[in-house]
Amino acid sequence: MMKPAFFSKYEWWYHLAMMPVCFALGNYYLLGERYFAHLPTFLAASLLAFLLYWSSVVILTIVIRRTAGSAAKGQILEQMLKMLWKLAAATVLLMVFDIWIYSLVPSLDVGFSWSKIGPLALVGVLCDAFICALLGLFYALQQWKNDQADDEKLARQSLEVEFDALKGQVNPHFLFNSLNTLSSLISADPTQAEDFVEDLARIYRYMLQGGRTELVPLQSELSFLEVYVRLLKVRYHEALVVQLPERCPADLMIPPLMLQILLDNAVQYNVLSPSRPLSVAITLSDDRAVTVTNNVQMRHRTLGATGTGLRGLSAKLQTFTPRRLQVEESGEAFSVTIPLLPDATPARVQV
């Protein structure tokens, strides 16, 4: 026998197992001992029960699936109650229809009466309640599994951004370039070389401290970025132009090193030259957000520009706030808007 695609494997075997039980109990209730004692009655009633059983199963399955597919996440109880009253209404109507069909077959000698419908309808509604309870447990378990999977995914993405930040702390290219710059400054301008070493020490001190805390004041992040930009400017000179906001509210917080990661991405993936300077603007908006915007002049080789870093930053933000990271890109400009806190309430660790 070919399994109908309408049913899953478990539904198919369940109905095959329940079919003889329902035939025996239902026909015995309507026909009494005649169902088992008289062969023509047995065959006629079994055939009729087979047709009515499968038509009822199809109708009730459609009701269950349409109701189950319309509930929003986290509303399992409302979904089950809605499913129960729909199933109960469908069950009562099907019971009335089944008794009426039985009454139309002369050889079965079944009269149509509401007294026969009542007990069958009551048993059907109790079965519906049992089915809804099982489905409710199933959906609750499935939702819990989905939530666990989402949490694990979010944790993995958060680890990605932490790993990216860690790579920034010990970035060999940045350190190598800085040491080369320092080497040239020692002979050319010892005073500037001294300042450069102090700024480099501040950069790594902040990176090490910031990597151990969840949120830092935006003012601290901007102060760090000001020192970081000074180091970059020693190497790139007029090829890099960075604008920082003049004022910053004291109550705004941000995950550490986010602005530095975005600035590094802009430097890494764009061409910098005195004739074609890279311009990066960091601005604050009235809706408590900071935007990093740069002009687009992409390098020919942009290996690693996969968007994983932005997904990691977005995942990091989701651990603190429901507000989303916003990315806008055009042929001339690329901007990332980071929602600022304190609309979240994690512990604020001083850097």
DACOR-V314780 format. One record per run of one state. SS is the DSSP state (a for helix, b for strand, c for the rest). FROM is the first residue (numbers start at 1). LEN is the number of residues. If there is no record, write none. Layout:
ss:SS from:FROM len:LEN
ss:SS from:FROM len:LEN
//
This chain:
ss:c from:1 len:8
ss:a from:9 len:23
ss:c from:32 len:2
ss:a from:34 len:4
ss:c from:38 len:1
ss:a from:39 len:30
ss:c from:69 len:7
ss:a from:76 len:28
ss:c from:104 len:2
ss:a from:106 len:3
ss:c from:109 len:5
ss:a from:114 len:56
ss:c from:170 len:2
ss:a from:172 len:17
ss:c from:189 len:1
ss:a from:190 len:21
ss:c from:211 len:5
ss:b from:216 len:2
ss:a from:218 len:22
ss:b from:240 len:4
ss:c from:244 len:9
ss:b from:253 len:2
ss:c from:255 len:3
ss:a from:258 len:12
ss:b from:270 len:1
ss:c from:271 len:7
ss:b from:278 len:8
ss:c from:286 len:3
ss:b from:289 len:7
ss:c from:296 len:2
ss:b from:298 len:1
ss:c from:299 len:9
ss:a from:308 len:11
ss:c from:319 len:7
ss:b from:326 len:4
ss:c from:330 len:3
ss:b from:333 len:7
ss:c from:340 len:1
ss:b from:341 len:1
ss:c from:342 len:10
//
